Amino acid sequence: EESKKNVANLMKEFLPEEIYKILLTAGSLAEEMGYGVYLVGGSIRDLLMRKPSPDIDIVVEGDGIAFAQELSKIINGKVIPHRRFGTAKILIEIEKNGEVKRFSIDIATARTEYYESPAALPKVETSSIKKDLYRRDFTINALAVKLNTKDFGLLLDFFGGQRDIKDKKIRVLHNLSFVEDPTRAIRAIRFSEKLGFKISKHTENLIKLAVKMSIFEKLKGPRLYEELILLLKETLPHYSVKRLADYGLLKILHPSFDEKLFNELVKAHETVQGMELLFLKEKYRKEFIYLVVLLWNLKSHEREEFLKRICAPENVKKQLIENITSAEKALQNFPSEESFLEVYKLLSSLNIETIILMMIYAEEQQKRAISIYLTKLKEIKPLLRGEDLKKLGIQPGPVYKKIFDEILKEKLQGRLLSKEEEIEFVKKFGK
Ligand code: ATP
């Protein structure tokens, strides 16, 4: 049965002050509008684990969008409503000590979802908080805290979420959970890896049963992409993919995925960690590197099909395929002698993701050359500009490129360290 625990003090201690204040405000607005309003989802789990939580999810027994609009007026936010789902996002900027902090609050109308078919989009109907929580993935994510002033901080635990947090267990709420939504199997592994929790025996059996019943054949669409990316992003990729394999889910992602991937993901992970030590200026997303490692050994039409099936966004799909193709080509054309100029020419036109991919699959000698490129050669360029050449009386034309190439070649070998030396070189070069 439901507990009578009050966690207002925990909230005050572990939530940012601004958020705590907004929740108090939401509670008094709830009383005014006659709605039941609750903080739900991962933030309660994090709160009970004494961890800071990135997102604030609120559920309203009533008109969620209307509530969001009223709340937003009071706290000076901006509302983005999604009428179809009865949800809204409030964006707020809070200035504190001259610094602007941005928050977003997700507000939903309490609902039960029924599924037209597994893995399809839900239809929405109004219902109460208990039913809303019952449609959630795991007990540890199905806790709520009431915000209404009268009961502010009251913890609602209908399904044993507190006990499972204490026991470090991932447990579904009912036997049809994976039939309703197969992506939950990937989520189970993600939370297990991320939180260091065990998937309960019964929940494990339900995953295995669902695999046997071919439920996961229906595993496709944008949710699959999102969960796969989150899995690769938030956990150690080789462990997570090993776990997918243990449950028979790896073959479902693609029939040719097998154990060979683990070693490659280990290499990818080591490479990504190595890159962190270089403090590269360019940003890249490591989860995309890992996703590409999954795709690397597929034939090119299989890659296309896979990315299409998981509904990777069009721009992501294009970029990933382009990176694979460029990396493969660059590895094939890798200069065999140790010429810094050739290495520079090959790598300077490639984006950082492509270079990291090359690093994963390169041979030792190539790896060394790529490292030298990243740590030394990458930043080298002629100090002279076109206008400097003009001042030296050289007519603009194709010869400029030739001159810059020659300067670069010298610099890549440690010569021509100053602008003066470059000028001297150019003067001689003309003769
Ligand atoms: P994280 O801290 O990793 O973001 P989270 O619990 O906030 O964890 P989200 O993916 O942001 O995870 O989901 C928010 C909440 O929505 C979850 O706590 C869960 O209650 C619910 N939820 C999300 N995805 C599903 C799903 N596939 N099936 C059921 N409930 C889900």
Residues whose N, C-alpha, C, O or C-beta is under 5 A from the ligand:
A	BS01	ATP	G41 G42 R135 R136 D137 N141 D181 R184
